[in-house]
Amino acid sequence: MDWTTVFKAGLWGWLAASSLLIGALIGFYWRLPRKLVATVMAYGSGVLIAALCFEQIPEAQRLGGLWPTLSGLLIGGSVFVLADEYLDHLELHHRSRLPGKGSMVGLLIAAGAFLDGIPESLGLGLGLLGGGNISAVMLVAIFLANLPEGLASAAGLKGEGRSAGYVFTLWGVIVLLSGIAAMVGPALMAEVSPMWLSFALGFSAGAVLCMLVDTLIPEAFAETHALTGLITLSGFMTAFALSHLL
């Protein structure tokens, strides 16, 4: 195991996830227009889609071929959807039992953010295996996608009466865990066959794609409506250009 690579993956993972904390800081102390937050969501979604299409998924296919990649995509997407549905069920159950109370909502938000961050951070860390480099496009995409999530949730937690200490400790822990998730790939998969690396990258990509379609893009559409497609397209085009220039 190359510990230098493992720690390097952690540092990149923490950098990508740091936008959660930046977003939480902005959301707690400033009230930004909802359309601006939604615009960042849509733009970040486009960047992330391009990063998956042009970098992560092709790399998975290069390593292990078509079927391990497709299997990873399907299982990763299915795991995310099932976990997300379970969290939604917990939140609805909590609200029905304790209407107006927020004692469990913060933990649910944290769980949801980490659920999003696991596949993103895993895919980022796996890029360092075999002497590879971190994908700059993937890094920017994750950073942009995390920013509105931290922003919107911190504003919601403040509305529930949570203190600054509670909010920033919560999101600080999530950033820490995201960095650890990025370290998992190089730490546990350095010696495995290319087929399993292909599956792992596919798993990450499938989960992230489902997260975008189920969460980020619908939330953006609720505010930006017909412009959502164009904003997402602009993010996609930006990442496409960067993937050819960097």
N, C-alpha and C positions, 0 to 999 in steps of 0.2 A: 504494500500500500504506500503510495506517494503522499506523505502528509503535507508536503508543500502544495500539491494540487488540491488536496482536500480543504486546506485553510484558505487557499485562493478562491475556491468555489464559494466558501462561506462568506468571504468579503464581498464578492460580486453579488451574492444573494442578499446580503444585508443592504448593499447599495440600492439594488432594485426595489427592495421592500421599504426602503427609507421614505419613499413617497407616501406610504400609509401614514407615517408619523407627521410628515410635512402637511398632508391633507388634514389630519386631525387637528393640527395646530391652527391652520387657517379656518377650519370649520368651527372650532371652539370659540375663537376670538373675533372672527369676522363673518358677517352674513353675506355670502355671495349670491347673485341671482341664480335661480334654479336652472335657467336656460344655459348659463355659462357652465355650470357643473355638468349638465347633460351633454353639452358640446364637447367637453373634454372626454366624457365617457365614449361618445360616438367616435371621436378622432382616435382615441387610444384603442378602441376595438378594431378599427381599420388597420392600424399599425400592427397589432398583435396577430390579426388574420394573415397579413402579408408575411410576418416573421415565421409563422407556422408553415405557410404554403411554400415559401422559397428557401427556408433554411432547415427547420426541424424535421418536417415530414420527408423531404428529399434525403436528408442525412440518415433517417431511420431506414429508408428503402435502400440506400447505398450500403448500409451495414449488414442488413439481414434479408433484404428482398421484400417482395410484395406482401406475402402472407403474414409474416411476423408483424409488419407495420400495420396491416389492416386489423389483425387480431388485437394489437395494442390500442388502436383507435377505438374499436368497438367496446372493449372492456373498460378502458379509461373513461369513455363517455358514459357508459352504463353505471359505473361506480359513482361518478360525480352526480348523475341525475338521482340515483337512489339516496345518496347521502344528503343531497340538497332537499329532496322531498321529505326526508326524515326530520331535518332541521325545521322546515316549514310546518310540519305536523306538530313538533314540540312547541313552536311559537304560538300556533293557533290554540293549542291545548292550554298553554299558560295564560293567554289573553282571555280565554273563555272562563277560566277558573278565577283569575284575578284581574278583572277589567280595570284599566287605568294604572296598574302596578307595573313597574319596570325591573323588578328584582332579578329576573332571568334574562331579560332582553339583551343586556350587555354581553353576557356569556354567549348567547346565540349569535350575536353580531360577530364576536371574536371567532367563534367556531366557523361561521360562514366565510369570513375573510381568510382564515387559515386553510379552509377547504379549497378556496380559489388559489391560494398561494402555493400549496403543496405541488401540484403539477407544474406550475410556472417555474418555481425554484428548482425542482428536480430536472426539468429540461435544460435550464440554464447551467446547472452543475455538470450534467452529462456532456455538455459541449467541450469540457476540458479534458475528457478522457483521450488517451492515445496521443498526447501532445497537442491537442486541439486548442483553439482559442475561444474565448467568450464571444458570442454573437452580439455585436454592437446593436444591431436592429432589435434583437430579442430583448436586450437589456433596456433599451429605450421604450419598447412596447410595454414591458411589464411595469416600468416606472410610471408611464402615462396611465395605464389601466388601473393601477393601485391608487393614484392620487384622488380621483373623485370618490372612491369607496371610503377612504379615511375621512375625507371632507364631509360627506353626507352623514356618515354614521356618528361622527363626533358632534355634529350639530344636533342630531337626534338625541344623543346621550345627554348633552347639556340641557335640552328641553325637558328631559326626564328628571333633572335635578342632580345629575352626577357632577362630582367635583372635578377640577382640572387634574388633580393627582390620580383619581380613578381612571379618567379617560386616557391620560398619557402613559400610565403604567400598563393599562390594558393593551394599547397599541404598541408600546415598546416591547412587550412580551411577544406579540405577534411578529414584529420585525425580527426579533431574536430567533424565534422558531423558524421563520422563513429562511434565515441564513443557515440554520442547522439542516433544514430540508435540502438546501442546495448542496450541502456537504455529503448528503447520503449517497448521491450518484457516484462520485469518485471514490468514496470510502468503501462502498459495498459492491460496486460493479466493475472495478478495475480489472479483475481477472476473469470475468464471465465471457461467454462466447458472444460474437457480434450479433447473433440471432436474438439473444436476450437484451442486448443493448438496443437493438431495433425495436423490440417489443416495448421496452421502457420508454423510449422516445415517443413511440406511437401512443402509449398509454397517457403520457403527459399531454400530447397534442390533442387527443380525443377529449380529455377532461376539460382542457382550456377552451376548445371550440364549443362544447356544450355550455360552459359557463358564460361565454359571450352571448350565445343565442338565448339562453334561459334568463340571464340576469342583466348584463351590461346594456345590450342593445335595446331590450324592451324598456328599461328605465330611461334610457336616453330618448327613445321615441315618445315617451309620455310627455316630454317637454318640447322637443324640437320637431316632432311630427314629420312633415314631408321633407324637411331638410336633413333628416337623419341619414338618409342614403348618401347624399352628397358629402356630408361631413365625414362619414365613415369611409367613403371613397377617397377623400383627400388624405386621410390617414394611411390608407392602403397604398396610394400613389407615392406618398412620402417614403414609406418603408421600402417600396419597390425600387425607388431611385437610390436610396441609401444602400440597398443590398448590391447594387451594381457599381456604386461609387466607392464604397469602403473596402 
